[in-house]
């Protein structure tokens, strides 16, 4: 097995960030770890061909591998003790769980755009490069995702008081 110290240094430095991205896409710690491991395995074999910063390359591997997993695998429902109804009080603040649930309702491509733009703080151009698409596609997917979040019953309750 070949020794690649630059690869080892990259993995050590970026593991947590890559795992966070994978977790936000998969919403499952075990699947996220598997996803990052598979992406890093693919990166290891392509390491000598990667020019410049390998992070956009591996993020794209994570996103595309996740998309292919969703096409291939059957995903069962997640068991929860929380009923999917609106809270009795319309003035109740939106919680992290509500946002998390609403993100889970988005299609994988829209969720990937929001994760890369807001959680990974990538620009539109960096997001487009990571996803392998045009900047216009990132913009349209971003707009569609935000529109869906606004319409989502979990985070969009009429007459909800917004803290100022």
N, C-alpha and C positions, 0 to 999 in steps of 0.2 A: 504494500500500500504506500502510495506516494505521501511525502510529508509536505504540507502546505501551511507554513507558519502564518502567512498573511490571512489565509482563510480562518485559521484558528483564532487569530486576533479579532477578526471581523465578527465571528460568531460570539466570542466572549463579550465584545463591546455592544452588540446589537440584539442579543438574544431576547432580553426583556421587552424591548420595543417591538420586535417581530411577533413575539408571543401575544402582546397586547393587541396588535392588529388582528392576528388570527382569532383571538378570543372574541373581539368585537364582531368579527364576521360570522363565527360559528356559534357563539353564545354557549359554548361548552368547553371547559378546561381541557378535558381529555382529547377532544377533537382538535382543539387549538394546538396542543402539543404535537399531535400526530401531523397536523398540517404544516407546522414549522419544520418539524423533522424531515418530512418529505421534501419541502421546498429547499431546505439546506442540502439535502442529498443531491437534488437536481443541480443546485448551485455548485456543489463540490465538483461534479463532473464537468461543468462548464466554466470553472474558475479561470482557466487559462485563456478563455475567449472573451471574458468580460473586460471591457475597456472602461476605465474611470471608476466612478463610485458604484459598487455592486448593490447598494441598497435599493435603488429603483428596480433593478433587475429582479432581486429576490422578492420584493413586494408584489411585482407583477406575477411571479411564480405562485405566490400565496393566493392572490386573487383568482387566477385562472385555475389553479388546482382546486380551490374551494368550489368554484363554479362547476368544474367537471365532477367533483364528488357529489354535488347536489343533483346532477343529472343521472349519475350512476346508482347512487345508493337510495334506499328507501329510508326516509327520515320519519321516525315515529313521533307521536305527540309527546310533549313534555308534561309530566304529571305535576299539578300544582294544587295547593290548598287554597288558592285565591280565586274567587269567583270573578268572572269577567264582566262585572256590572259597574256602572258609574257610582261614585260615592254619593251618599245621601245629601251632603252639603256641597253646594256648587261653589262655595268660596274656599274649598280646600285647595291647597297649593299642589302643583304638579310635582311629583316625586321622581327620584332617579329610576325607580321601578317602573313608573308610568312611561317615561321616555324610553327605557330599555325595552318595554313591551311594544311600544309603538315602532321602534327600530326593527323589531322582529317581524312586523307586518310588512315591511318593505321588501321588494324583490332584491335578490342578491346584488345586482349591478348598482341599484340606487343606494343600497346600504353601503356598498364598497366606496362609492363616491363620498358619502357623508363621513364614513370612518376616515378615509384618507384626507379629506379637506379639514374636518374639525378635530378629530382625535390625533391625527398625525401631523396636522398643520402644514399640509402640502399646498402649493399653489395650484391653480387650475392647470397650468402647463405641466407641472410635476405629476399631478394626478392623471392627466391624459397620457403622459409617457409611461407611467406605472401600469395603467390599464390597457395601453396599446390602442388608444383611440384618439379621435380628434378633440380639440379643446371644446368645440361646439357640442360634442356628445357629452362631455363632462358637464357643461352648462345646462344642457337640456335635462340630463339625468338628475342634476342637483335641483333644478326647478321642480321637476316632477316629484322628487322625494319630499321636498319641503311642502309642496301642495298636498301630498298624501298625509304628511304629518299634521298639517293644519286641519284636515278633514277627519283625522283619526279620533274616534270617540274618547279614547283613553286620555289624550292630552289636550283635547279641544272641547271643553265643557262650556256651554253658553253661560253668560253672566258670571264667569269666574273672575274674582278680584285679582288684579295684577298688582304685586307689590311695587311701590315707587321708591 
